[in-house]
Amino acid sequence: MDSEATTSDIPVLIPARTRSGPISLPVSVFQSRSAAAIRVASRPQALIIDDCRFIAGRVARALEAKGFECTVVGDGFAGLDLVRARRFDLFVLDVDVPFVGGFAVLRQLRGSTVHANTPVLMLAAERSEVDEVRALALGASGYMAKPLQLRPLNAMVDSLL
């Protein structure tokens, strides 16, 4: 680890390696890139921050079926970089993501003027009442434990929107 920086009142260790960027989701073979770019502009935007590609992909597919354009990143630093650059309509945030944890990212979102009221669904590897209470106290809109079932996920997203 190189140095320490502070996000709010929680110390955050900055890793020596480069952080990961957004994970590209493929454009359908039936669409040109320009058609996809036009379609994306009018769709609500969702940011999924989860280091498990399987879960992130499953959540992305469920949200895309509801009309969202999804961006997926695997760590908190990459997520915060995107939050500073773009506006999102929904966040799906894993509690245990690398580099900047889910609770620190949530704190940053709630402190932001742009995303202070944007719905945030927190995900956890296993159900923990302590984590659920903490997430809701910090301003999360909802909390779910993995593995995710499609129906409860859809119901939760519907209730958040």
C-alpha positions as CSV (number, residue, x, y, z in Angstrom):
1,M,0.0,0.0,0.0
2,D,1.3,3.4,-0.9
3,S,-0.4,6.0,1.2
4,E,-3.5,6.8,3.2
5,A,-6.3,9.2,2.1
6,T,-9.5,10.0,4.0
7,T,-13.1,9.8,2.7
8,S,-15.3,11.5,5.1
9,D,-14.1,10.2,8.5
10,I,-13.1,6.7,7.4
11,P,-9.4,6.1,6.4
12,V,-9.1,4.6,2.9
13,L,-5.9,2.8,1.8
14,I,-4.8,3.6,-1.7
15,P,-3.5,0.4,-3.4
16,A,-0.3,0.3,-5.4
17,R,-1.9,-1.3,-8.4
18,T,-4.1,0.5,-10.9
19,R,-7.9,0.5,-10.2
20,S,-10.2,-1.2,-12.6
21,G,-12.5,0.7,-15.0
22,P,-16.0,0.0,-16.2
23,I,-16.7,-3.5,-17.5
24,S,-17.9,-3.3,-21.1
25,L,-21.1,-5.0,-21.8
26,P,-21.5,-6.1,-25.4
27,V,-23.8,-4.3,-27.8
28,S,-26.2,-6.6,-29.6
29,V,-25.0,-7.9,-33.0
30,F,-28.2,-6.5,-34.5
31,Q,-27.4,-2.9,-33.5
32,S,-24.7,-0.6,-34.7
33,R,-22.7,1.3,-32.1
34,S,-24.2,4.6,-33.1
35,A,-27.8,3.2,-32.7
36,A,-26.8,1.9,-29.2
37,A,-25.4,5.3,-28.3
38,I,-28.6,7.1,-29.3
39,R,-30.7,4.5,-27.4
40,V,-28.6,4.9,-24.3
41,A,-29.0,8.6,-24.1
42,S,-32.7,8.5,-23.3
43,R,-32.6,5.5,-20.9
44,P,-32.3,5.8,-17.1
45,Q,-28.7,5.1,-15.9
46,A,-27.8,2.5,-13.3
47,L,-24.3,2.0,-11.7
48,I,-23.6,-1.5,-10.4
49,I,-20.6,-1.7,-8.1
50,D,-19.8,-5.3,-7.3
51,D,-16.6,-7.4,-7.7
52,C,-18.5,-10.6,-8.5
53,R,-18.9,-10.6,-12.3
54,F,-21.7,-13.2,-12.1
55,I,-23.8,-11.2,-9.6
56,A,-23.1,-7.9,-11.4
57,G,-24.1,-9.4,-14.8
58,R,-27.3,-10.9,-13.3
59,V,-28.3,-7.6,-11.8
60,A,-27.4,-5.8,-15.0
61,R,-29.6,-8.1,-17.1
62,A,-32.5,-7.6,-14.7
63,L,-32.2,-3.8,-14.8
64,E,-31.8,-3.7,-18.6
65,A,-35.1,-5.7,-18.8
66,K,-36.6,-2.8,-16.9
67,G,-35.2,-0.2,-19.3
68,F,-32.0,0.8,-17.6
69,E,-28.6,1.3,-19.2
70,C,-26.1,-0.3,-16.8
71,T,-22.5,0.4,-16.1
72,V,-20.7,-2.2,-14.0
73,V,-17.5,-1.7,-12.1
74,G,-15.6,-4.0,-9.8
75,D,-14.4,-1.7,-7.0
76,G,-15.3,1.4,-5.0
77,F,-12.6,3.7,-6.5
78,A,-13.8,3.1,-10.1
79,G,-17.4,3.6,-8.9
80,L,-16.6,6.9,-7.3
81,D,-14.7,8.1,-10.4
82,L,-17.9,7.5,-12.4
83,V,-20.1,9.1,-9.8
84,R,-18.0,12.3,-10.2
85,A,-18.3,12.2,-14.0
86,R,-21.9,11.2,-14.6
87,R,-25.4,11.3,-13.2
88,F,-27.1,8.0,-12.3
89,D,-30.7,7.2,-11.6
90,L,-30.0,4.0,-9.5
91,F,-27.1,2.5,-7.7
92,V,-26.6,-1.2,-6.8
93,L,-23.7,-1.4,-4.4
94,D,-22.0,-4.4,-2.8
95,V,-21.1,-4.0,0.9
96,D,-17.7,-5.7,0.4
97,V,-16.1,-4.2,-2.7
98,P,-12.3,-3.7,-2.9
99,F,-10.4,-0.5,-2.2
100,V,-13.3,1.7,-1.0
101,G,-15.9,-0.3,0.8
102,G,-19.6,-0.1,0.1
103,F,-20.5,1.9,3.2
104,A,-17.9,4.5,2.4
105,V,-19.2,4.8,-1.2
106,L,-22.8,5.1,0.2
107,R,-21.6,7.9,2.6
108,Q,-20.0,9.7,-0.4
109,L,-23.3,9.3,-2.4
110,R,-25.4,10.7,0.4
111,G,-23.0,13.6,0.8
112,S,-23.2,14.5,-2.9
113,T,-25.6,17.2,-4.0
114,V,-26.2,15.3,-7.3
115,H,-26.9,11.8,-5.9
116,A,-28.1,12.5,-2.3
117,N,-31.6,11.3,-3.1
118,T,-30.8,8.7,-5.8
119,P,-32.0,5.2,-4.8
120,V,-29.2,2.8,-3.5
121,L,-29.7,-0.9,-3.2
122,M,-27.1,-2.5,-1.0
123,L,-26.1,-6.1,-1.5
124,A,-24.3,-8.4,1.0
125,A,-22.7,-11.8,0.7
126,E,-24.8,-13.0,3.6
127,R,-27.6,-11.6,5.6
128,S,-26.4,-9.6,8.5
129,E,-28.8,-7.6,10.7
130,V,-25.9,-5.3,11.7
131,D,-25.0,-4.5,8.1
132,E,-28.7,-4.1,7.1
133,V,-29.3,-1.6,10.0
134,R,-26.0,0.2,9.2
135,A,-26.9,0.5,5.5
136,L,-30.3,1.8,6.1
137,A,-29.0,4.2,8.8
138,L,-26.5,5.6,6.3
139,G,-29.2,6.2,3.7
140,A,-29.5,3.0,1.6
141,S,-32.9,2.6,0.1
142,G,-32.9,-1.1,0.3
143,Y,-30.8,-4.1,1.3
144,M,-30.6,-7.7,0.0
145,A,-28.5,-10.7,0.7
146,K,-26.9,-12.9,-2.0
147,P,-27.6,-15.2,-3.7
148,L,-30.1,-13.0,-5.5
149,Q,-33.4,-14.4,-6.7
150,L,-34.8,-12.6,-9.7
151,R,-38.4,-12.0,-8.4
152,P,-37.3,-10.5,-5.1
153,L,-34.7,-8.4,-6.9
154,N,-37.3,-7.1,-9.4
155,A,-39.8,-6.4,-6.6
156,M,-37.1,-4.5,-4.6
157,V,-36.1,-2.4,-7.7
158,D,-39.8,-1.6,-8.4
159,S,-40.3,-0.5,-4.8
160,L,-37.2,1.8,-4.9
161,L,-38.4,3.5,-8.1
